[in-house]
Amino acid sequence: MHADLALVDPAEAMLAELAGLDLSLARHVHACAVSTEDPREVADLAKAYQRISRCVRQSLALHARLKRDRERDARDNPPPPPPKPPRDAQRVAVQRVVWAEYEHSDHDDEAGYFFDLLEDRLTRHARDDAFGLTLRDGAWAVQSLDEHVVDMCLDLGLPEVAARDWRDLPNPPPEALLPPDDEDEDDETPHESSA
């Protein structure tokens, strides 16, 4: 079924059908009026034609108004945004590489920086139709997960060796993935309660 037809209200569909029937009847009455010679019959058929054609116009006008109302409603009430993407395998794999490289870093915020950078790059790449694809023998093919992870790690400036070993690396703990503001709030809460 065509997507537009699925959205049409049943009453609106009946209205369109009614307009079609009215138009068919108007054509028939017009043909009868043109083919008759009797002036009285022509006058009666002309009145009938006038009434029927007015019904066609009213049905079409109502149909157009309902369509405008539906379009305005869709414009004024857009659908909610789609849910956030699930934690996909590529994201988890690159997070493992980041955590393996910066877990014991002297700079506590290095891992957080790369986690944020990863999210930013994934958001940007999501708009690229070729993201996750590779050109092989003149045709587009989907990259393997391992190729995808290596490409993303290189894009982030992470070492290729770690990227190739991502399957053997541990996942970072959930608290490492929290935005810095959330961690600060969690740290401040106990100090406030003890004061």
KASULNOR-V537087 format. One record per helix or strand of 3 or more residues. SS is the DSSP state (2 for helix, 1 for strand). FROM is the first residue (numbers start at 1). TO is the last residue. Records with the same first field share a line. If there is no record, write none. Layout:
SS: FROM-TO ; FROM-TO
This chain:
2: 3-7 ; 10-35 ; 39-76 ; 89-102 ; 110-125 ; 145-156 ; 160-164 ; 166-168 ; 174-177 ; 180-194
1: 133-136 ; 139-142
